Amino acid sequence: MVNRDQNADEVIHRVRQVNMVAENNLTTMIERIMAQNGMNIGLRRPNYTSPLADFVLQAELPRGCKILKFTKFSGDTSESIVEHIARYLTEAGDLTNSENLRIKYFPSSLTKNAFTWFTTLPPNSIYAWPYLERLFHEQFYIGQTKISLKELASIKRNFTEPIDDYLNRF
């Protein structure tokens, strides 16, 4: 981008000189050209900011404790969220005595969709275990999906009901 009062050849020459010295990176070049022309908005790069409160992140393991490997929860519909929380607390053992450590290491028990969900929580928003557990349950609770054959057989199509509606209800 060249302003009307600038010589295009001079701008290109200046950009080439700067780029010879700096790394030859397209993003860097574009940001530099934009800044030279008064458009210093920069290209936004996403940065990860933990949803855990700072005081939670600063919690330290007691001397002699090792970081554990936890059973992973991916968010699949076949996984029980209650079972996962119970397993996590059992595997965490003495870490559960400290609420901050219980919170801090919970993301280590998540993978795939569940971990992605965790990373999208607002920065510095998790400050208490009950709050984190409630968010987890709200996100991954599926409800009761078992139905007996008797209940299934009792579902009848209403006289005026479209077949699509009946199949969805079935």
Backbone hydrogen bonds, N-H to C=O, Kabsch-Sander energy under -0.5 kcal/mol:
donor,donor_aa,acceptor,acceptor_aa,energy
6,Q,3,N,-1.6
8,A,6,Q,-0.6
11,V,7,N,-2.1
12,I,8,A,-2.5
13,H,9,D,-2.5
14,R,10,E,-2.6
15,V,11,V,-2.5
16,R,12,I,-2.5
17,Q,13,H,-2.2
18,V,14,R,-2.3
19,N,15,V,-2.4
20,M,16,R,-1.6
21,V,17,Q,-1.3
22,A,18,V,-2.5
25,N,23,E,-1.7
29,M,25,N,-2.5
30,I,26,L,-2.5
31,E,27,T,-2.5
32,R,28,T,-2.4
33,I,29,M,-2.5
34,M,30,I,-2.5
35,A,31,E,-2.4
36,Q,32,R,-2.4
37,N,33,I,-1.1
38,G,35,A,-1.5
39,M,34,M,-3.0
41,I,39,M,-1.9
42,G,39,M,-0.6
44,R,42,G,-0.6
53,A,126,I,-2.8
56,V,53,A,-0.8
57,L,53,A,-2.0
58,Q,54,D,-1.7
59,A,56,V,-1.2
65,C,62,P,-2.2
70,F,68,L,-0.6
73,F,109,S,-2.3
79,E,76,D,-1.5
84,H,80,S,-1.9
85,I,81,I,-2.3
86,A,82,V,-2.5
87,R,83,E,-2.7
88,Y,84,H,-3.0
89,L,85,I,-2.6
90,T,86,A,-2.1
91,E,87,R,-3.1
92,A,88,Y,-2.5
93,G,89,L,-1.0
95,L,92,A,-2.2
96,T,93,G,-1.6
97,N,94,D,-1.8
98,S,95,L,-1.6
99,E,97,N,-0.6
102,R,98,S,-2.4
103,I,99,E,-2.2
104,K,100,N,-2.8
105,Y,101,L,-2.1
106,F,102,R,-0.6
106,F,103,I,-0.8
108,S,105,Y,-1.0
109,S,106,F,-2.5
110,L,107,P,-1.7
111,T,73,F,-2.3
114,A,74,S,-1.1
114,A,111,T,-1.4
115,F,111,T,-0.7
116,T,112,K,-2.4
117,W,113,N,-2.5
118,F,114,A,-2.1
119,T,115,F,-2.3
120,T,116,T,-0.9
120,T,117,W,-1.0
121,L,118,F,-1.4
124,N,50,S,-2.3
125,S,51,P,-0.6
125,S,122,P,-1.4
126,I,51,P,-3.6
127,Y,125,S,-0.7
132,L,128,A,-2.0
133,E,129,W,-2.9
134,R,130,P,-2.2
135,L,131,Y,-2.3
136,F,132,L,-2.3
137,H,133,E,-2.5
138,E,134,R,-2.7
139,Q,135,L,-2.0
140,F,136,F,-2.2
141,Y,137,H,-2.0
152,L,148,S,-2.2
153,A,149,L,-2.8
154,S,150,K,-1.2
155,I,152,L,-1.2
156,K,154,S,-0.6
161,E,158,N,-1.0
166,Y,162,P,-2.1
167,L,163,I,-2.6
168,N,164,D,-2.2
169,R,165,D,-2.3
170,F,166,Y,-2.4
